[in-house]
């Protein structure tokens, strides 16, 4: 039986509630694709609704904690040492086009360190989570990064800039959070991207570290313009050398 903290339990309940709205709205996207207006405004409303649900749920029991969220920005409450970091829908372009590859993300930063992270893929019903010094999990299965140590045998993910720069075996999925979760799960071997926001990478970076991987220290970086490098521990140095000029 996995032992989880009360904070992680609150996070799980919040994303489970928010995911009902996401799944319902995603079901409407196909109809909107053929309308003149298109689904963009609809998706923006979904993003904000999900964010509001999560903030409301987290605030029920942790009223003093602060927030940093993609849509609403920073909310400073009494407790500024504990900050919920939220990305209501990571992979909105996929969502917008009816592609079932996106996630809801929450992380908890305590005294400038990420201590809990949750990434939920509501379509595949995959709940990735991690807590500092407690390991990473997919649903109830312990996660470990891959053990591959030859770059040519590895599979990496990034955005379009990373795809153009690198000669690695690459994928561009359009969802950073799931890319990082997949590194933690050993599905991908590495991930890299520049100028990215903290809410995209906070949960996933902890997940990879707790699954035995290597991530540059996002705790010491700004909330945006983060240049993240993450991989299994066997290829970390090799990957960083290849990316020196990226």
ZIHU-V548522 format. One record per helix or strand of 3 or more residues. SS is the DSSP state (H for helix, E for strand). FROM is the first residue (numbers start at 1). TO is the last residue. If there is no record, write none. Layout:
# ZIHU-V548522
ss = [SS,SS]
from = [FROM,FROM]
to = [TO,TO]
This chain:
# ZIHU-V548522
ss = [H,H,E,E,E,H,E,E,E,E,H,H,H,E,H,E,H,E,H]
from = [6,40,65,73,79,92,103,113,126,135,151,160,176,190,198,213,218,226,236]
to = [33,61,69,75,90,96,110,121,131,138,153,165,184,196,210,215,220,232,242]
